[in-house]
């Protein structure tokens, strides 16, 4: 849920569905209770950390579903389009709200083919097409963005400039079907 929140993908219907998904908090609470009963370790820090993150994410979903619009600072203020790449001329209109675009995070891909195209497009836009990153940096991002079967495909590669293209080709060949 946090990754989706930070992705910048602001489709209201999907936000509503994700917000209404089975209660993650209750599932965590059940599992955490079992863990705490099974050993004598103090897990209060884990519980506190999860609760903090959970309520922050839930608050962000509420914020996205029910935004509070602050009045513009001046009558002629406009907000730059930032990462959107669009010229939002409507923002220069008198009385239009300033919009703060969310930070776009690098997505996580766990090997589920139904999520491949979205992952591929975001990863290419954020990492591969970013000329400020070296191939080694891109490979680090790729390793950090893959989980499960997808990560297993490249897990034996060393992190070198040359191996970024090898790793990306292995992943794309596997999932571009």
C-alpha positions as CSV (number, residue, x, y, z in Angstrom):
1,X,0.0,0.0,0.0
2,X,2.8,2.4,0.8
3,X,4.6,1.7,-2.5
4,X,1.3,2.4,-4.4
5,X,0.9,5.6,-2.4
6,X,4.4,6.8,-3.3
7,X,4.1,5.7,-7.0
8,X,2.2,8.8,-7.9
9,X,-0.5,6.8,-9.7
10,X,-3.5,8.7,-8.5
11,X,-6.5,6.9,-10.0
12,X,-9.3,7.5,-7.6
13,X,-11.1,4.1,-8.1
14,X,-7.9,2.1,-7.6
15,X,-7.1,4.2,-4.4
16,X,-10.6,3.4,-3.1
17,X,-10.2,-0.3,-3.8
18,X,-6.8,-0.5,-2.2
19,X,-8.0,1.4,0.8
20,X,-10.9,-1.0,1.3
21,X,-8.7,-4.2,0.9
22,X,-8.8,-6.6,3.8
23,X,-7.6,-5.0,7.0
24,X,-3.8,-5.4,7.0
25,X,-3.7,-4.1,10.6
26,X,-5.8,-7.0,11.9
27,X,-3.7,-9.6,10.1
28,X,-0.5,-8.0,11.4
29,X,-1.9,-7.9,14.9
30,X,-2.8,-11.6,14.8
31,X,0.6,-12.7,13.5
32,X,2.4,-10.4,15.9
33,X,0.5,-11.8,18.9
34,X,1.5,-15.3,17.9
35,X,5.1,-14.3,17.5
36,X,5.1,-12.6,20.9
37,X,3.6,-15.7,22.6
38,X,6.1,-18.0,20.9
39,X,9.3,-16.4,22.5
40,X,10.4,-14.1,25.2
41,X,11.9,-11.4,23.0
42,X,10.5,-7.9,23.3
43,X,8.7,-7.1,20.1
44,X,7.1,-3.8,21.1
45,X,9.4,-1.9,18.8
46,X,8.3,-4.0,15.8
47,X,4.6,-3.4,16.7
48,X,5.2,0.4,17.2
49,X,7.1,0.7,13.9
50,X,4.3,-1.2,12.0
51,X,1.5,0.8,13.6
52,X,3.3,4.1,12.8
53,X,3.8,3.1,9.2
54,X,0.3,1.7,8.9
55,X,-1.4,4.9,10.1
56,X,0.8,7.1,8.0
57,X,-0.1,5.1,4.9
58,X,-3.8,5.1,5.8
59,X,-3.7,8.8,6.4
60,X,-2.1,9.3,3.0
61,X,-4.9,7.3,1.4
62,X,-7.5,9.4,3.2
63,X,-5.6,12.5,2.0
64,X,-5.7,11.3,-1.6
65,X,-9.4,10.4,-1.4
66,X,-10.4,13.6,0.4
67,X,-7.9,16.3,-0.4
68,X,-7.9,19.5,1.6
69,X,-7.1,22.4,-0.8
70,X,-5.1,25.3,0.6
71,X,-5.8,28.7,-0.9
72,X,-3.0,30.0,-3.2
73,X,-0.4,32.2,-1.7
74,X,-1.0,34.9,-4.2
75,X,-3.5,35.7,-6.9
76,X,-1.0,35.0,-9.7
77,X,0.9,32.0,-8.2
78,X,1.4,28.9,-10.3
79,X,3.0,25.6,-9.5
80,X,5.6,24.2,-11.8
81,X,4.6,21.0,-13.4
82,X,7.5,19.2,-11.7
83,X,7.9,15.6,-12.7
84,X,4.6,15.4,-14.7
85,X,6.2,16.8,-17.9
86,X,3.0,18.6,-18.7
87,X,2.4,22.3,-18.9
88,X,-0.5,22.8,-16.6
89,X,-1.7,26.1,-17.9
90,X,-4.9,25.8,-15.7
91,X,-2.7,26.3,-12.7
92,X,-2.0,29.9,-13.6
93,X,-5.7,30.8,-13.5
94,X,-6.7,33.1,-10.7
95,X,-8.0,31.1,-7.7
96,X,-6.8,27.7,-8.9
97,X,-5.4,25.5,-6.2
98,X,-1.7,24.7,-6.0
99,X,-1.0,21.0,-6.5
100,X,1.9,19.3,-4.9
101,X,2.8,16.2,-6.9
102,X,3.9,13.2,-5.0
103,X,7.3,11.7,-5.2
104,X,7.6,8.9,-7.7
105,X,9.3,5.8,-6.2
106,X,11.0,3.0,-7.9
107,X,8.5,0.2,-8.1
108,X,9.0,-3.4,-6.8
109,X,8.4,-6.3,-9.1
110,X,7.8,-9.8,-7.6
111,X,7.6,-11.8,-10.7
112,X,3.8,-11.7,-11.2
113,X,3.4,-11.3,-15.0
114,X,0.2,-9.2,-14.5
115,X,2.4,-6.5,-13.0
116,X,5.2,-6.6,-15.5
117,X,4.2,-3.9,-17.9
118,X,3.6,-1.3,-15.2
119,X,6.9,-2.2,-13.6
120,X,8.9,-2.2,-16.9
121,X,7.5,1.2,-18.0
122,X,8.1,2.9,-14.6
123,X,11.6,1.3,-14.2
124,X,12.6,2.4,-17.7
125,X,11.3,6.0,-17.2
126,X,12.8,6.4,-13.7
127,X,16.1,4.4,-14.0
128,X,17.0,3.2,-17.4
129,X,16.4,6.5,-19.2
130,X,18.0,8.5,-16.4
131,X,21.3,9.6,-17.9
132,X,22.6,10.8,-14.6
133,X,22.9,7.1,-13.4
134,X,25.8,4.8,-14.2
135,X,25.2,1.2,-15.2
136,X,26.3,0.0,-11.8
137,X,23.8,2.3,-10.1
138,X,21.1,1.1,-12.4
139,X,22.0,-2.5,-11.6
140,X,21.7,-1.7,-7.8
141,X,18.3,-0.2,-8.4
142,X,17.3,-3.3,-10.4
143,X,18.4,-5.6,-7.6
144,X,16.5,-3.5,-5.1
145,X,13.4,-3.5,-7.2
146,X,13.1,-7.3,-7.8
147,X,11.7,-9.9,-5.4
148,X,11.1,-13.7,-5.5
149,X,11.5,-15.4,-8.9
150,X,12.3,-12.2,-10.7
151,X,15.3,-11.5,-8.4
152,X,16.4,-15.1,-8.7
153,X,17.0,-14.6,-12.4
154,X,19.8,-12.2,-11.7
155,X,20.9,-13.2,-8.2
156,X,24.2,-14.8,-9.4
157,X,25.4,-11.8,-11.4
158,X,28.1,-9.5,-9.9
159,X,27.3,-5.9,-9.7
160,X,29.4,-4.4,-12.5
161,X,28.8,-1.9,-15.3
162,X,28.7,-4.7,-17.9
163,X,26.2,-6.8,-16.0
164,X,23.4,-4.2,-15.9
165,X,22.5,-4.9,-19.6
166,X,22.8,-8.6,-19.0
167,X,20.5,-8.5,-16.0
168,X,17.9,-6.3,-17.7
169,X,17.9,-8.5,-20.8
170,X,17.4,-11.6,-18.6
171,X,14.4,-10.0,-16.8
172,X,12.8,-8.6,-20.0
173,X,13.3,-11.8,-21.9
174,X,11.5,-13.7,-19.1
175,X,8.5,-11.4,-18.8
176,X,8.1,-9.7,-22.2
177,X,5.6,-12.2,-23.6
